[in-house]
Amino acid sequence: MLSTTAGEILQFSIRLEDVGERFYLDVANHSSDIGIKDLFNQLAAQEAKHKRVFEKLLPRADEFQNPESYPLEYLEYFYYYLDSSVFFTNEKKTPLSESFNIQEAFDYAIQMELDSIMLYQDLKQFVPVEDNKIIESIIIEERGHFIKLSEAKKNLI
């Protein structure tokens, strides 16, 4: 049976938080609106905090045994999901590298938060049960990010 480790999944999560933090800082640096700048700087700080949480979980990560009826089913889904995720479409460049468009930045950020929520829901299967509360608290924060971004985008229209 194919297996992966919680550590590998946590490494992906750390990478996602890092990409999110860099994106939010990029938006904040490109925006002249103080409210948008503050929002995206706050989001960047929270992503950095999430990254530190995942880094603390890393040494305690246990090996995960695939629970699916077909040995490759879950991992194929998981890796396909990560490969097609908005986070990894172009690591070196963000949508802001060509020209700054705040509507597109909000759309990208909202999708990024939705992808995070989905990933972290799945991540709970890969970590010891006692760590699920930590992951759930991050999911709640990511939902809060989604709501903040959606409301701010609505106010722009």
C-alpha positions in Angstrom: 0.0 0.0 0.0 1.4 3.4 -1.0 1.8 5.8 1.9 2.9 9.4 2.4 3.7 11.1 5.6 1.9 13.8 7.4 5.2 15.6 7.2 5.0 15.7 3.4 1.5 17.1 3.6 2.5 19.7 6.2 5.4 20.7 3.9 2.8 21.4 1.2 0.8 23.4 3.7 3.8 25.4 4.7 4.5 26.1 1.0 0.9 27.3 0.5 1.1 29.7 3.5 4.4 31.1 2.2 2.9 31.6 -1.3 -0.2 33.3 0.3 1.9 35.6 2.5 4.1 36.7 -0.5 0.9 37.3 -2.6 -0.8 39.4 0.1 2.4 41.5 0.6 2.6 42.0 -3.1 -1.0 43.3 -3.2 -0.4 45.6 -0.2 2.8 47.0 -1.8 1.0 47.7 -5.1 -2.1 49.3 -3.6 -2.4 53.0 -3.0 -5.6 52.5 -1.0 -4.8 52.5 2.8 -7.7 50.2 3.6 -6.7 47.6 1.0 -3.1 47.9 2.1 -4.0 47.3 5.7 -6.3 44.3 4.8 -3.6 42.6 2.8 -0.9 43.3 5.3 -3.1 41.7 8.0 -3.7 38.7 5.8 0.0 38.3 5.1 0.7 38.4 8.9 -1.9 35.7 9.5 -0.5 33.5 6.7 3.0 33.8 8.3 1.4 32.7 11.6 -0.2 29.7 10.0 3.1 28.7 8.5 4.7 28.8 11.9 1.9 26.6 13.3 2.5 24.0 10.6 6.3 24.1 11.1 5.7 23.3 14.8 3.5 20.4 13.9 6.1 19.0 11.5 8.3 17.2 14.1 5.3 15.4 15.5 3.9 14.3 12.2 3.1 10.6 12.0 3.1 8.4 8.9 -0.2 8.2 7.1 -1.6 5.0 5.8 -3.9 5.5 2.9 -7.5 4.9 4.0 -9.0 4.6 0.5 -10.2 1.3 -1.0 -7.8 1.7 -3.9 -4.2 2.3 -2.8 -3.5 5.2 -5.1 -6.9 6.9 -5.1 -6.4 9.4 -2.3 -2.8 10.3 -3.1 -3.6 10.7 -6.8 -6.5 13.1 -5.9 -4.3 15.0 -3.4 -1.4 15.5 -5.8 -3.6 16.4 -8.7 -5.4 18.9 -6.5 -2.1 20.5 -5.5 -0.8 20.5 -9.1 -3.9 22.2 -10.4 -4.3 24.6 -7.4 -4.2 28.3 -7.9 -1.2 28.4 -5.6 1.1 26.7 -8.0 0.0 28.1 -11.3 3.2 30.2 -11.5 5.3 30.4 -8.3 7.7 33.0 -9.4 5.1 35.4 -10.8 1.9 36.5 -9.2 -1.0 37.9 -11.2 0.3 41.3 -10.2 3.6 41.0 -12.0 2.3 42.3 -15.4 -0.1 45.0 -14.2 -1.9 45.6 -11.0 -5.7 45.0 -11.2 -7.4 45.0 -7.8 -10.4 43.1 -8.9 -8.2 40.3 -10.2 -6.1 40.4 -7.0 -9.3 39.9 -4.9 -10.5 37.1 -7.2 -7.1 35.3 -6.9 -7.0 35.8 -3.1 -10.6 34.5 -2.6 -9.8 31.4 -4.7 -6.5 30.9 -2.7 -8.5 30.9 0.5 -11.1 28.5 -0.8 -8.3 26.2 -2.0 -6.6 26.4 1.5 -9.9 25.5 3.2 -10.3 22.4 1.1 -6.7 21.4 1.5 -6.8 21.8 5.3 -10.0 19.9 5.6 -8.1 17.0 4.0 -5.0 17.6 6.0 -6.9 16.6 9.2 -6.7 13.0 7.9 -2.9 13.1 7.8 -2.1 14.4 11.3 -2.7 12.8 14.7 -6.2 13.4 16.0 -5.0 15.6 18.8 -3.7 18.1 16.2 -7.1 18.3 14.4 -8.2 21.2 16.7 -5.1 23.2 15.5 -6.0 22.5 11.9 -9.6 23.4 12.5 -8.7 26.7 14.0 -6.6 27.5 10.9 -9.6 26.5 8.7 -11.8 28.9 10.7 -9.2 31.7 10.2 -9.1 30.9 6.4 -12.9 31.2 6.3 -12.6 34.5 8.0 -10.1 35.6 5.3 -12.6 34.5 2.6 -15.3 36.5 4.2 -13.1 39.6 4.7 -12.0 39.4 1.1 -15.5 38.8 -0.3 -16.9 41.8 1.7 -14.0 44.1 0.6 -14.4 43.1 -3.0 -18.2 43.8 -2.8 -17.4 47.2 -1.4 -15.2 47.9 -4.5 -18.0 47.3 -7.0 
